[in-house]
Amino acid sequence: MNTSANLPEEGKENEVPEYFSREEIISSSVIRVVLILVAATGNMMTRFIIYGKPGLRTPTNISIATF
């Protein structure tokens, strides 16, 4: 039985396998940051509209604006 097949190569004991390239990590991070900013901007605009127009201050809209 060959037990050396389960042993790491010399000098590679602490290396972590790379599942994604650096470019993939950077591009997905940029996309996620942009999506978060767009979502936060949309939520703030919804709050400003609900609080700015008295006719929209229904209990349902106020509960939506508080989340």
trRosetta pair geometry for C-beta under 8 A, 3 or more apart (Angstrom, degrees):
i j d omega theta_ij theta_ji phi_ij phi_ji
2 5 5.2 70 115 -18 106 106
3 6 6.2 -51 -173 31 59 107
3 7 7.2 60 137 -25 74 105
4 7 5.3 -52 -153 28 51 118
8 12 5.1 -140 167 89 111 90
8 13 5.1 144 79 -95 146 55
9 12 4.5 39 67 27 90 127
12 15 4.8 -43 -161 14 76 126
18 21 7.1 65 154 -90 124 42
20 24 4.3 -121 -175 87 102 128
20 25 5.3 122 115 -55 124 86
20 28 7.8 -46 -172 10 153 138
21 24 4.8 98 54 5 76 102
21 25 7.2 -143 95 -4 41 87
22 25 5.8 -57 -150 37 33 111
22 26 6.3 29 155 -16 67 108
23 26 5.9 -55 -144 39 30 108
23 27 6.1 24 160 -15 66 110
24 27 6.0 -57 -140 41 27 105
24 28 6.1 21 163 -13 64 110
25 28 6.2 -60 -144 41 24 104
25 29 6.2 26 156 -21 62 111
26 29 5.7 -59 -148 36 28 112
26 30 6.4 28 155 -19 65 105
27 30 5.8 -51 -147 34 32 111
27 31 6.4 33 154 -18 64 105
28 31 5.6 -51 -146 37 35 113
28 32 6.3 36 154 -20 66 106
29 32 5.7 -55 -147 37 31 111
29 33 6.4 31 155 -19 65 105
30 33 5.8 -54 -147 36 31 110
30 34 6.4 31 154 -18 64 106
31 34 5.8 -56 -149 37 30 111
31 35 6.4 30 154 -18 65 107
32 35 5.7 -54 -146 37 32 111
32 36 6.3 33 155 -20 65 105
33 36 5.7 -54 -148 36 31 112
33 37 6.4 29 154 -17 65 106
34 37 5.8 -56 -148 38 31 110
34 38 6.3 30 155 -18 66 106
35 38 5.7 -53 -144 37 31 110
35 39 6.2 30 157 -18 65 108
36 39 5.8 -57 -146 39 29 110
36 40 6.2 27 157 -17 65 109
37 40 5.8 -55 -143 39 30 109
37 41 6.2 31 157 -20 64 107
38 41 5.8 -55 -147 37 29 111
38 42 6.4 29 154 -18 63 107
39 42 5.8 -55 -148 37 30 111
39 43 6.4 30 155 -18 64 106
40 43 5.7 -53 -147 36 32 111
40 44 6.4 30 155 -17 65 106
41 44 5.8 -56 -148 38 31 109
41 45 6.3 31 154 -20 65 106
42 45 5.7 -53 -146 36 31 111
42 46 6.4 35 154 -21 64 104
43 46 5.7 -52 -150 33 32 113
43 47 6.6 31 153 -17 64 104
44 47 5.7 -54 -150 37 34 112
44 48 6.3 34 153 -19 67 105
45 48 5.7 -53 -146 37 33 111
45 49 6.3 32 156 -19 65 106
46 49 5.9 -57 -149 36 29 110
46 50 6.3 24 157 -15 65 109
46 64 7.3 -88 155 131 130 109
46 65 6.6 -160 126 -104 94 80
47 50 5.9 -57 -144 39 30 107
47 51 6.1 12 164 -3 67 113
47 65 4.8 117 -113 -153 74 101
48 51 6.3 -64 -139 48 25 99
48 52 5.6 24 162 -23 64 121
49 52 5.8 -61 -135 39 22 111
49 53 6.4 -9 175 7 62 111
49 56 6.7 -19 137 81 80 169
50 53 7.1 -75 -142 47 19 86
50 56 4.9 -125 -132 123 57 121
50 57 6.6 113 171 -86 79 60
50 61 4.9 -176 -137 161 122 115
50 62 7.1 167 161 -83 131 47
50 64 7.4 -180 -83 78 158 102
50 65 4.6 -133 71 -69 155 138
51 57 7.3 67 -111 -88 40 104
51 65 6.9 141 -42 -169 91 159
53 56 4.5 61 86 9 106 111
53 57 7.6 -170 96 -26 59 82
54 57 5.6 -45 -158 9 44 119
56 61 5.3 -138 164 161 79 173
57 61 6.4 -123 -124 80 22 122
57 62 6.1 47 -163 -61 67 103
58 61 4.8 87 51 12 81 102
58 62 6.9 -148 88 -7 38 88
59 62 5.7 -55 -142 38 30 111
59 63 6.3 28 159 -18 65 105
60 63 6.0 -59 -152 36 29 107
60 64 6.5 28 151 -18 64 106
61 64 5.5 -52 -147 36 36 113
61 65 6.2 34 154 -19 67 107
62 65 5.7 -56 -146 38 31 111
62 66 6.5 33 155 -26 64 105
63 66 5.9 -51 -147 28 33 112
63 67 7.4 31 157 -20 60 102
64 67 6.5 -63 -163 27 33 106
